[in-house]
């Protein structure tokens, strides 16, 4: 039963390689996008942390800045 | 229209797009699990192509989505100019990476499918060649965003790329009808009766929904990254 599922009448190699290739593409795209996201977020957090209190207060007025920082201690 | 633009303001939209990925991811995992069970186990084999027909469940959704994404990018780029709203360009830019990846998936899985059915990995057939040209347009679009520093210039160049590239979309769609190709004609028609059996159509639609959810997930992550990048520049100006 399992052999039949893997072998697929001799087409297994083609079918599995197509599905595995798709999975690799999905995983790579997800990981690369996530890494870029984390990198930009970390950069934002460190820049925000380096601001003097007055400028930080101005930056905090923007909803989007508060949202980006929502999971950090700086807000 | 004013309401739409107000809703599209980065400050407002980020409240949604920053929270949405985790829900989209959960939904994607559920739908892809059902889709894979249907595609690899429950759907029947084809009387002619046997089990190799299962490649259709990744090949066709990838092709549909890459075409859909490129068309959307063109509409967004034109809208960006008509309504003078830069957020449209940002949405278009965020859609491009998943569009290119789906294009590559369609080309590679098509090539894998071609070997057992046509006896060759590749043929310079109208459908396949036009899909390859679409990949080049995606590539040029993404490269343009990387190499041009001037904001106004990059908006012009990328819009021009999508405007020229969109001519290729009907060519891809109708290439199997206009020319003699190795590629089979469409089995699914919105206007007339489809030649695909419901036992194969159902898994195909589930897999298409899963792929659409994945492209939505990547779009949201990329869009959030772009917005944070803009805000990073904003902090520099403070």
Boltz contact constraints between the chains, C-beta under 6 A:
constraints:
  - contact:
      token1: [A, 8]
      token2: [B, 51]
      max_distance: 6.0
  - contact:
      token1: [A, 9]
      token2: [B, 50]
      max_distance: 6.0
  - contact:
      token1: [A, 9]
      token2: [B, 51]
      max_distance: 6.0
  - contact:
      token1: [A, 11]
      token2: [B, 50]
      max_distance: 6.0
  - contact:
      token1: [A, 11]
      token2: [B, 51]
      max_distance: 6.0
  - contact:
      token1: [A, 11]
      token2: [B, 52]
      max_distance: 6.0
  - contact:
      token1: [A, 11]
      token2: [B, 116]
      max_distance: 6.0
  - contact:
      token1: [A, 14]
      token2: [B, 52]
      max_distance: 6.0
  - contact:
      token1: [A, 14]
      token2: [B, 112]
      max_distance: 6.0
  - contact:
      token1: [A, 14]
      token2: [B, 116]
      max_distance: 6.0
  - contact:
      token1: [A, 15]
      token2: [B, 51]
      max_distance: 6.0
  - contact:
      token1: [A, 15]
      token2: [B, 54]
      max_distance: 6.0
  - contact:
      token1: [A, 15]
      token2: [B, 55]
      max_distance: 6.0
  - contact:
      token1: [A, 17]
      token2: [B, 112]
      max_distance: 6.0
  - contact:
      token1: [A, 18]
      token2: [B, 55]
      max_distance: 6.0
  - contact:
      token1: [A, 18]
      token2: [B, 58]
      max_distance: 6.0
  - contact:
      token1: [A, 18]
      token2: [B, 109]
      max_distance: 6.0
  - contact:
      token1: [A, 18]
      token2: [B, 112]
      max_distance: 6.0
  - contact:
      token1: [A, 21]
      token2: [B, 108]
      max_distance: 6.0
  - contact:
      token1: [A, 22]
      token2: [B, 58]
      max_distance: 6.0
  - contact:
      token1: [A, 22]
      token2: [B, 105]
      max_distance: 6.0
  - contact:
      token1: [A, 25]
      token2: [B, 101]
      max_distance: 6.0
  - contact:
      token1: [A, 25]
      token2: [B, 105]
      max_distance: 6.0
  - contact:
      token1: [A, 29]
      token2: [B, 101]
      max_distance: 6.0
  - contact:
      token1: [A, 29]
      token2: [B, 218]
      max_distance: 6.0
  - contact:
      token1: [A, 33]
      token2: [B, 218]
      max_distance: 6.0
  - contact:
      token1: [A, 33]
      token2: [B, 221]
      max_distance: 6.0
  - contact:
      token1: [A, 33]
      token2: [B, 222]
      max_distance: 6.0
  - contact:
      token1: [A, 36]
      token2: [B, 225]
      max_distance: 6.0
  - contact:
      token1: [A, 37]
      token2: [B, 221]
      max_distance: 6.0
  - contact:
      token1: [A, 37]
      token2: [B, 225]
      max_distance: 6.0
  - contact:
      token1: [A, 40]
      token2: [B, 225]
      max_distance: 6.0
  - contact:
      token1: [A, 40]
      token2: [B, 228]
      max_distance: 6.0
  - contact:
      token1: [A, 40]
      token2: [B, 229]
      max_distance: 6.0
  - contact:
      token1: [A, 41]
      token2: [B, 228]
      max_distance: 6.0
  - contact:
      token1: [A, 43]
      token2: [B, 232]
      max_distance: 6.0
  - contact:
      token1: [A, 44]
      token2: [B, 228]
      max_distance: 6.0
  - contact:
      token1: [A, 44]
      token2: [B, 232]
      max_distance: 6.0
  - contact:
      token1: [A, 47]
      token2: [B, 235]
      max_distance: 6.0
  - contact:
      token1: [A, 55]
      token2: [B, 238]
      max_distance: 6.0
  - contact:
      token1: [A, 63]
      token2: [B, 11]
      max_distance: 6.0
  - contact:
      token1: [A, 64]
      token2: [B, 11]
      max_distance: 6.0
  - contact:
      token1: [A, 64]
      token2: [B, 14]
      max_distance: 6.0
  - contact:
      token1: [A, 67]
      token2: [B, 14]
      max_distance: 6.0
  - contact:
      token1: [A, 67]
      token2: [B, 18]
      max_distance: 6.0
  - contact:
      token1: [A, 68]
      token2: [B, 228]
      max_distance: 6.0
